[in-house]
């Protein structure tokens, strides 16, 4: 199953959610590949302290060729050279070169990742492929949505962030009609939750009202705002490994369980 983690709004815990979901599933024994689809400096590849010098990355996978030691590499060999074995399972990294993809002239540009995953049967190789995306609705996000089965939308309970959910819903509707009929929004995960009385509960109540009004699912789990997330990422690890008793670690553990229950119900 391919999962795209996305929101047009930045700063909503999208990369943290990708990392935590991948780590939680990997520790439960699932065969996982995570794809970093965000060319920003503070991306998942950076959090994991991976060096992408002189090795292929997602960009080369998407364009279908790479130059390594003055030799052109094509096809599956690019993926085999790019893939890393990490603490969260297999990982396809990205760097700033990925930003060039938005302006490249490539045939069937919206479906490059979908084509690669299906041609080399990666969706059969892995139990879950999890794709992190940039905070935009460009070609990189479109590629993730065209390739995925389910969409996970992290969002704070604030108005601006939840408006980003509506933008994703609109794009998913277009992708479903034109490119990927199997795509579904799995749900919206509330992150950066402020537990202060009169603040967090009020915003969460408003989020539930928006969920009912616009017809999107809110996960029961909410992720509490927690400095241990930032500390873990500074050390190149996930919050579970940094402090499994941290509020965010407990919340993400609960979320992974809720996510799996929902997936199993959908399969029945």
C-alpha positions as CSV (number, residue, x, y, z in Angstrom):
1,X,0.0,0.0,0.0
2,X,1.3,3.5,-0.9
3,X,0.6,6.3,1.5
4,X,1.1,10.0,0.6
5,X,1.6,12.4,3.6
6,X,0.7,15.9,2.4
7,X,-0.7,19.3,3.3
8,X,-0.3,22.5,1.3
9,X,0.4,24.3,4.6
10,X,3.9,24.1,6.0
11,X,4.8,23.7,9.7
12,X,2.1,21.1,10.5
13,X,4.3,18.2,11.3
14,X,4.1,16.5,7.9
15,X,7.7,15.3,7.9
16,X,7.5,14.3,11.6
17,X,4.3,12.3,10.9
18,X,6.0,10.6,7.9
19,X,9.0,9.7,10.1
20,X,6.9,8.5,13.0
21,X,4.5,6.4,10.9
22,X,7.4,4.7,9.1
23,X,9.2,4.1,12.3
24,X,6.1,2.8,14.1
25,X,5.2,0.4,11.2
26,X,8.8,-0.8,10.8
27,X,9.1,-1.6,14.5
28,X,5.9,-3.6,14.2
29,X,7.6,-5.8,11.6
30,X,6.3,-4.4,8.4
31,X,8.5,-4.1,5.3
32,X,8.7,-0.3,4.8
33,X,10.1,2.1,2.2
34,X,9.9,5.8,2.8
35,X,10.3,8.3,0.0
36,X,11.5,11.8,0.6
37,X,9.6,13.9,-1.9
38,X,10.5,17.3,-0.4
39,X,13.5,19.2,-1.8
40,X,13.6,21.7,1.1
41,X,16.8,21.8,3.3
42,X,14.9,20.7,6.4
43,X,13.6,17.5,4.8
44,X,13.5,14.0,6.0
45,X,16.8,13.1,4.4
46,X,18.4,15.9,6.4
47,X,16.7,14.7,9.6
48,X,18.2,11.3,9.1
49,X,21.7,12.8,8.5
50,X,22.1,11.0,5.1
51,X,24.7,12.2,2.6
52,X,23.5,12.3,-1.0
53,X,26.9,13.3,-2.5
54,X,27.7,11.3,-5.7
55,X,24.7,8.9,-5.3
56,X,21.3,8.9,-7.1
57,X,18.3,10.4,-5.3
58,X,14.6,10.6,-6.0
59,X,15.3,13.2,-8.7
60,X,17.2,10.7,-10.8
61,X,14.5,8.1,-10.2
62,X,11.9,10.4,-11.5
63,X,13.8,11.6,-14.6
64,X,14.9,8.0,-15.3
65,X,18.7,8.5,-15.6
66,X,21.8,9.3,-13.5
67,X,25.4,10.0,-14.1
68,X,27.7,8.0,-11.7
69,X,31.4,8.2,-12.2
70,X,30.9,9.4,-15.8
71,X,28.7,6.5,-16.5
72,X,25.0,6.8,-17.4
73,X,22.7,4.6,-15.2
74,X,19.1,4.0,-16.1
75,X,16.1,2.0,-14.9
76,X,16.0,-0.1,-11.8
77,X,19.8,0.3,-11.2
78,X,19.2,3.9,-10.3
79,X,16.8,2.8,-7.5
80,X,19.2,0.1,-6.3
81,X,22.0,2.6,-6.0
82,X,19.8,5.3,-4.4
83,X,18.0,3.2,-1.7
84,X,19.4,3.3,1.9
85,X,18.8,0.9,4.7
86,X,18.0,2.9,7.8
87,X,16.4,2.7,11.3
88,X,13.0,3.2,9.7
89,X,13.4,0.7,6.9
90,X,14.4,1.3,3.3
91,X,14.7,5.0,2.4
92,X,14.8,6.8,-0.9
93,X,16.5,10.2,-0.2
94,X,16.1,13.6,-1.8
95,X,18.2,16.8,-2.0
96,X,17.9,20.3,-3.4
97,X,18.3,18.9,-7.0
98,X,14.7,17.6,-6.7
99,X,13.4,21.2,-7.0
100,X,14.4,21.2,-10.7
101,X,11.8,18.6,-11.4
102,X,9.0,21.2,-11.2
103,X,10.4,22.9,-14.3
104,X,11.7,19.8,-16.3
105,X,10.1,18.9,-19.6
106,X,9.2,15.2,-19.1
107,X,6.6,13.1,-20.8
108,X,3.7,12.1,-18.5
109,X,5.3,14.2,-15.8
110,X,2.5,13.7,-13.3
111,X,2.9,10.0,-13.2
112,X,6.7,9.4,-13.2
113,X,6.7,8.0,-9.7
114,X,3.6,5.9,-10.3
115,X,5.2,4.4,-13.4
116,X,8.4,3.5,-11.6
117,X,6.6,1.9,-8.6
118,X,4.3,-0.2,-10.8
119,X,6.9,-1.1,-13.4
120,X,9.3,-2.5,-10.8
121,X,6.5,-3.8,-8.6
122,X,7.7,-1.9,-5.5
123,X,4.1,-1.9,-4.2
124,X,4.4,-5.7,-4.1
125,X,7.9,-5.7,-2.6
126,X,6.9,-3.5,0.4
127,X,4.0,-3.7,2.8
128,X,3.9,0.1,2.9
129,X,5.5,2.8,0.8
130,X,5.2,6.2,2.6
131,X,5.9,9.4,0.6
132,X,6.6,12.7,2.2
133,X,5.7,15.7,0.1
134,X,6.5,19.4,-0.1
135,X,4.1,22.1,1.2
136,X,2.8,22.9,-2.2
137,X,0.5,21.5,-4.9
138,X,3.0,21.2,-7.7
139,X,4.3,18.3,-9.7
140,X,6.1,16.6,-6.8
141,X,2.9,16.4,-4.7
142,X,0.9,15.4,-7.8
143,X,3.3,12.5,-8.4
144,X,2.8,11.3,-4.8
145,X,-1.0,11.5,-5.2
146,X,-1.0,9.8,-8.6
147,X,1.0,6.9,-7.1
148,X,-0.8,6.4,-3.8
149,X,-3.7,4.4,-2.4
150,X,-4.3,6.5,0.6
151,X,-3.7,10.2,1.6
152,X,-2.8,11.2,5.1
153,X,-3.2,14.9,5.9
154,X,-1.4,16.2,9.0
155,X,-2.9,19.5,10.2
156,X,-3.0,21.7,13.2
157,X,-6.4,22.7,14.4
158,X,-5.9,26.3,13.2
159,X,-7.9,27.8,10.4
160,X,-5.1,28.3,7.9
161,X,-3.9,24.7,8.3
162,X,-7.4,23.3,7.9
163,X,-7.9,25.4,4.7
164,X,-5.0,23.4,3.3
165,X,-7.0,20.3,3.9
166,X,-9.7,21.6,1.6
167,X,-7.1,22.3,-1.1
168,X,-5.8,18.7,-0.8
169,X,-9.4,17.4,-1.1
170,X,-9.9,19.4,-4.3
171,X,-6.7,18.1,-5.8
172,X,-7.4,14.5,-4.8
173,X,-10.8,14.7,-6.5
174,X,-9.1,15.8,-9.7
175,X,-6.4,13.1,-9.4
176,X,-9.1,10.4,-8.7
177,X,-11.1,11.4,-11.8
178,X,-8.2,11.8,-14.3
179,X,-5.2,9.7,-13.1
180,X,-5.6,7.5,-10.1
181,X,-9.1,6.1,-9.5
182,X,-8.1,4.1,-6.4
183,X,-6.9,7.2,-4.4
184,X,-8.8,7.9,-1.1
185,X,-8.2,10.3,1.7
186,X,-7.5,8.2,4.8
187,X,-8.0,11.0,7.2
188,X,-6.7,14.2,8.8
189,X,-4.4,13.9,11.8
190,X,-4.4,16.9,14.2
191,X,-0.8,17.7,15.2
192,X,0.9,20.4,17.3
193,X,-2.1,20.2,19.7
194,X,-2.0,22.8,22.4
195,X,-3.3,21.2,25.6
196,X,-3.9,24.5,27.5
197,X,-7.4,24.8,28.8
198,X,-9.6,27.0,26.6
199,X,-7.2,26.9,23.7
200,X,-6.7,23.3,22.4
201,X,-10.1,22.0,23.2
202,X,-11.8,25.0,21.6
203,X,-9.7,24.6,18.4
204,X,-10.3,20.8,18.4
205,X,-14.1,21.4,18.6
206,X,-13.9,23.8,15.7
207,X,-11.9,21.2,13.7
208,X,-14.6,18.6,14.3
209,X,-17.2,21.2,13.1
210,X,-15.2,21.6,9.9
211,X,-14.9,17.9,9.5
212,X,-18.6,17.5,9.6
213,X,-19.2,20.5,7.3
214,X,-16.8,19.5,4.6
215,X,-16.9,15.7,4.9
216,X,-13.4,14.7,5.9
217,X,-12.4,12.2,8.5
218,X,-10.6,13.2,11.6
219,X,-8.5,10.6,13.4
220,X,-9.4,10.1,17.0
221,X,-5.7,10.5,18.0
222,X,-4.3,14.0,18.3
223,X,-0.5,14.7,18.5
224,X,0.4,16.9,21.4
225,X,2.9,19.7,20.9
226,X,6.2,18.4,22.4
227,X,9.8,19.7,22.3
228,X,11.1,16.2,22.2
229,X,10.1,16.0,18.5
230,X,12.6,18.8,17.7
231,X,15.3,17.3,19.9
232,X,14.9,13.9,18.3
233,X,15.2,15.4,14.8
234,X,18.3,17.4,15.8
235,X,19.9,14.0,16.6
236,X,18.7,12.4,13.4
237,X,16.3,10.0,15.0
238,X,12.6,9.6,15.7
239,X,10.8,10.6,18.9
240,X,10.3,6.9,19.9
241,X,14.0,6.3,20.0
242,X,14.7,9.6,21.6
243,X,12.2,9.3,24.4
244,X,9.5,6.6,24.2
245,X,7.7,8.2,27.2
246,X,7.4,11.6,25.6
247,X,3.8,12.8,25.0
248,X,4.3,12.9,21.3
249,X,5.8,9.4,21.2
250,X,2.8,8.0,23.1
251,X,0.5,9.9,20.8
252,X,2.2,8.6,17.6
253,X,2.2,5.1,18.9
254,X,-1.6,5.4,19.4
255,X,-2.0,6.9,16.0
256,X,0.0,4.0,14.3
257,X,-2.4,1.5,15.9
258,X,-5.4,3.5,14.9
259,X,-4.0,3.8,11.3
260,X,-3.6,0.0,11.1
261,X,-7.0,-0.7,12.4
262,X,-8.5,1.5,9.7
263,X,-6.4,-0.1,7.0
264,X,-7.5,-3.6,8.1
265,X,-11.2,-2.5,8.1
266,X,-10.8,-1.1,4.6
267,X,-9.4,-4.3,3.4
268,X,-12.3,-6.4,4.7
